[in-house]
Amino acid sequence: MTELLRVEGIHKRYGKEEVLRGVSFRMERGETKVIIGPSGTGKSTLLRCINLLTFPDQGQVFLEGHEVTHHKANINHLRASMGFVFQDFNLFAHLTALSNVSIGLLKVKGMRKEQGRARALAELERVGLADKANAFPAQLSGGQQQRVSIARALAMDPKLILFDEPTSALDPELIGEVLSVMIELAKEGMTMLAVTHEMGFARSVADSIIFMESGVIAEEGTPQALFTSPKHPRTGQFLRKITELYGEMGG
């Protein structure tokens, strides 16, 4: 397998609070890696540092061997290579689903309108929403809005997609439709890095799981290893608590 992403020694501080304290890990092309851990431990900040929505105070990020964090890096080009799916959808309320998906193709990739529209429609179909192409976000359920967000990320043909708690804003009955899209993407070989509390997804789909606490990686391993014989006491405590609260599927 080929290394796609390398994160080395990422630090991030907000005022006196050090949110990330030297986070390092690697991802192979086609890998699904899940980040779990208590709230406030820096998981979302880490994702934002990887695609430079937030600039790390220290450390480096490499995508296909090219340093994303280098001061001369073309940030817009690199961000186009890394899709980002937010927990609150981040759709443009005044644009249809089709336009939300195609806007990046037109503005960033410079596609012609007809070409961008065709690609956007294909990605909406991929997430099961071709019939909602002309609907506005307010006319869609939360699960549908999140699937539009995933289609928007896919349309840019990214090398990697970052998911920041993609189901946390959804009603329980809508979570499954988003997870099923993510499961299909994993089967297709899309490289995905996901922050989530959905333990069923983590256990069944992830190639590896990172457990973060207090701004550091406390443990990393296969789902089998972390769920059955975690090396760090806090990993086991966290997984037991999550399972007690939400059951096997997390929440």
ABEGO torsion letter per residue (X at the ends): XBBABBBBGBBBBBEABBABBGBBBBBBBGBBBBBBEBBGAGAAAAAAAAAGABBBABEBBBBGGBBAABAABBAAAAAAABBBBBAAGGBBAABBAAAAAAAAAAAAAGBBAAAAAAAAAAAAAAAGAAAAAABBAAABBAAAAAAAAAAAAAAAGBABBBBBGAAAABBAAAAAAAAAAAAAAAAAGBBBBBBBABAAAAAAABABBBBBBGGBBABBBBAAAAAABBABAAAAAAAAAAAAAAEAAEX
